[in-house]
Amino acid sequence: MNEEQLRTLFEQVRAGAVDIDAALTRMRHMPFEDLGFAKIDHHRALRHGMPEVVFAKGKTPDQVAAIAERLIERSQNVLITRADTCAAELIRARTPEAEFFPLSGAIRVWRDRRMQGRGKIAVVCAGTSDIPVAQEAQVTVEVMGNEVEAIFDIGVAGIHRLMSNLDRLREARVIVVCAGMEGALPSAIGGLVSCPVIAVPTSVGYGASFNGLAALLGMLNSCASNVTVVNIDNGFGAGYVASLINR
């Protein structure tokens, strides 16, 4: 339940359209619902403007589906990250409108599609191998009510690809940049635009990339002052923060 839904409920009580007992029933699970294996934070949307996001990795498909079912009952939009096909099939059997993105493992229920952002968010990746992380960021940004410009495969090995998309990048209010290998793309973009750039190191690369550590260290040492960095492969975190900046 977010602030708008809570306000609507209070107005219905005041108008007599909903009685007090019915309102209490609808609010019974605030601030959280205890399932034993999980305590679902139904209060999250009221505090953050976005319901609790489910990190599916490490949970069984049945656990993921049970948590998702409770969130979907009480939220317009629900996001699950790092899910597998089994979890997706269980959720889609109960909620056919749920979308599954196999590349990133994201599952989304997107009922409220109103735009909440003040501008456009660009989600960029250096290579095709980085798309799964970029897709996680894109799905997050979209479900949080933002217009997205997705620009893929414009890494520094072919810098002309970046330059040919410069106008699109400069239209964005925030840019999420996903890159593996040496992680140079966020710095290159940061030097060309005036908006915040959120760098996402990916675990793409050969041996000495150390599963994204080389990209992470490179991005942390960026000389572009508008670049900040999230954890390796954390497309969700980058998309979430980009959405908050864009409000």
C-alpha positions in Angstrom: 0.0 0.0 0.0 1.5 3.3 -1.1 0.7 6.8 0.0 -1.9 7.4 -2.7 -3.7 4.1 -1.9 -3.7 4.9 1.8 -5.1 8.4 1.2 -7.8 6.9 -1.0 -8.8 4.4 1.7 -9.0 7.2 4.4 -11.2 9.3 2.1 -13.5 6.3 1.5 -13.8 5.8 5.3 -14.6 9.5 5.7 -17.2 9.4 3.0 -18.8 6.3 4.4 -18.0 4.1 1.4 -15.8 1.8 3.5 -16.5 1.0 7.1 -13.9 1.1 9.8 -13.7 -2.7 10.2 -13.2 -3.2 6.4 -10.4 -0.6 6.5 -8.7 -2.3 9.4 -8.8 -5.6 7.5 -7.2 -4.0 4.5 -4.5 -2.5 6.7 -4.0 -5.6 8.9 -0.7 -6.6 7.2 1.0 -3.2 7.8 3.9 -3.0 8.5 4.7 -6.6 7.6 3.2 -10.0 7.0 4.9 -13.0 8.6 5.0 -16.1 6.4 7.5 -17.9 8.6 10.2 -18.2 6.0 9.8 -14.5 5.1 8.5 -11.3 6.6 7.0 -9.3 3.8 7.4 -5.5 4.2 4.0 -4.2 2.9 5.0 -0.8 4.4 7.9 -0.4 2.0 5.8 1.4 -0.7 4.7 4.0 1.9 8.3 4.7 2.9 10.1 4.4 -0.4 7.4 4.8 -3.1 8.1 1.3 -4.4 6.9 -2.1 -2.9 9.5 -4.5 -1.6 11.5 -6.1 -4.4 12.0 -9.8 -4.2 15.6 -11.2 -4.7 14.7 -14.7 -5.9 18.2 -16.2 -6.0 18.7 -18.6 -3.0 14.9 -19.0 -2.5 12.9 -22.0 -3.7 10.4 -21.5 -6.5 7.6 -22.1 -4.0 8.9 -19.5 -1.6 9.3 -16.9 -4.4 5.8 -17.6 -5.7 4.3 -17.3 -2.2 6.0 -14.0 -1.5 5.0 -12.7 -4.9 1.4 -13.7 -4.4 1.1 -11.7 -1.2 2.8 -8.6 -2.8 0.6 -8.8 -5.9 -2.5 -8.9 -3.8 -1.7 -5.5 -2.3 0.5 -3.7 -4.8 -0.1 -2.4 -8.3 3.5 -3.1 -9.4 5.7 -5.9 -8.3 9.3 -6.7 -9.2 11.3 -9.9 -8.7 14.9 -10.2 -9.7 17.2 -13.2 -10.4 14.4 -15.7 -10.8 14.6 -18.9 -12.7 12.1 -20.5 -15.1 10.5 -22.6 -12.5 9.6 -19.6 -10.3 8.4 -17.7 -13.3 6.0 -20.5 -14.3 4.5 -20.7 -10.8 4.0 -17.0 -10.7 2.5 -16.8 -14.2 0.2 -19.7 -13.4 -1.3 -17.5 -10.6 -0.9 -14.1 -12.3 -1.0 -14.4 -16.1 -0.2 -10.8 -16.5 3.3 -11.3 -15.0 6.1 -10.8 -17.5 9.3 -12.9 -17.4 12.6 -11.7 -18.8 14.8 -14.8 -19.2 18.0 -12.9 -20.0 18.1 -11.1 -16.6 15.8 -13.4 -14.6 13.4 -10.4 -13.8 9.7 -10.9 -13.3 7.4 -7.9 -13.4 3.8 -7.2 -12.7 3.2 -3.7 -14.2 -0.4 -2.5 -13.7 0.2 1.1 -12.9 2.1 2.5 -15.9 1.8 6.2 -15.1 5.0 8.1 -15.6 6.5 9.3 -12.3 9.9 10.5 -13.6 10.7 14.1 -14.5 12.8 13.1 -17.5 14.2 10.2 -19.5 16.6 7.6 -18.2 19.1 6.1 -20.6 20.2 2.5 -20.0 23.4 1.7 -21.8 25.7 -1.3 -22.1 29.1 -1.7 -23.6 28.6 -5.1 -25.3 25.9 -7.6 -26.1 27.2 -9.8 -23.3 26.3 -7.0 -20.8 22.6 -6.9 -21.9 21.3 -9.2 -19.1 22.5 -6.7 -16.5 21.2 -3.7 -18.5 17.9 -5.5 -18.9 17.6 -5.8 -15.2 18.2 -2.0 -14.9 15.7 -1.3 -17.7 12.9 -3.4 -16.2 13.5 -1.7 -12.8 13.4 1.8 -14.3 10.2 1.1 -16.2 8.3 -0.5 -13.4 9.2 2.5 -11.2 7.4 4.8 -13.7 10.1 6.2 -16.0 10.6 6.6 -19.7 13.6 4.6 -20.8 16.0 5.0 -23.7 17.9 1.7 -24.2 21.2 1.9 -26.1 23.1 -1.4 -26.3 26.6 -2.4 -27.7 28.3 1.0 -27.8 31.5 0.1 -26.0 34.8 1.9 -26.4 36.4 -0.7 -28.7 34.2 1.0 -31.4 34.1 4.6 -30.0 32.3 5.8 -33.1 29.2 3.8 -31.9 29.2 5.9 -28.8 29.6 9.2 -30.6 26.7 8.4 -33.0 24.4 8.1 -30.0 25.6 11.3 -28.3 22.3 13.2 -28.9 20.2 10.5 -27.3 22.5 10.4 -24.3 22.4 14.1 -23.8 18.6 14.0 -23.7 18.7 11.8 -20.6 18.3 13.1 -17.1 20.2 10.1 -15.6 22.3 7.5 -17.4 22.9 3.9 -16.3 26.0 2.4 -17.9 26.8 -1.4 -17.7 30.2 -2.6 -18.8 32.6 -5.4 -18.2 36.2 -6.0 -19.3 38.2 -2.9 -18.2 35.0 -0.9 -17.5 35.9 2.2 -19.5 32.5 3.2 -20.9 31.1 5.1 -17.9 34.1 7.4 -17.8 33.8 8.0 -21.6 30.1 8.9 -21.3 30.6 10.8 -18.1 33.0 13.2 -19.9 30.4 13.9 -22.6 27.3 14.6 -20.6 26.2 16.8 -17.7 23.8 14.5 -15.9 24.6 11.8 -13.3 26.1 8.6 -14.6 25.5 5.4 -12.6 28.2 2.8 -13.5 27.5 -0.9 -13.3 30.5 -3.2 -13.5 29.6 -6.5 -15.0 31.3 -9.9 -14.5 31.9 -10.2 -18.3 35.5 -10.6 -19.3 38.6 -12.9 -19.4 40.7 -14.2 -16.5 42.2 -11.0 -15.2 38.8 -9.3 -15.2 38.3 -11.3 -12.0 34.5 -11.6 -12.6 34.0 -7.9 -12.7 36.5 -6.7 -10.1 38.7 -5.1 -12.7 35.7 -3.1 -14.1 34.6 -2.2 -10.6 38.1 -0.8 -9.6 38.3 1.1 -12.9 34.9 2.7 -12.4 35.7 3.6 -8.8 38.8 5.4 -10.1 36.9 7.3 -12.8 38.2 10.8 -13.4 34.7 11.9 -14.6 33.2 13.6 -11.6 29.6 12.8 -12.5 30.2 9.0 -12.3 29.1 6.9 -9.3 29.3 3.2 -9.0 27.1 0.3 -7.7 28.1 -3.3 -7.1 29.1 -5.9 -9.7 26.1 -7.0 -11.9 23.7 -4.9 -9.8 21.5 -3.6 -12.6 18.6 -3.4 -10.2 20.4 -1.2 -7.7 21.4 1.2 -10.5 17.9 1.3 -11.9 16.4 2.0 -8.5 18.7 4.9 -7.7 18.3 6.3 -11.2 14.6 6.3 -10.7 14.9 8.2 -7.3 17.2 10.8 -8.9 14.6 11.2 -11.7 11.7 12.1 -9.4 
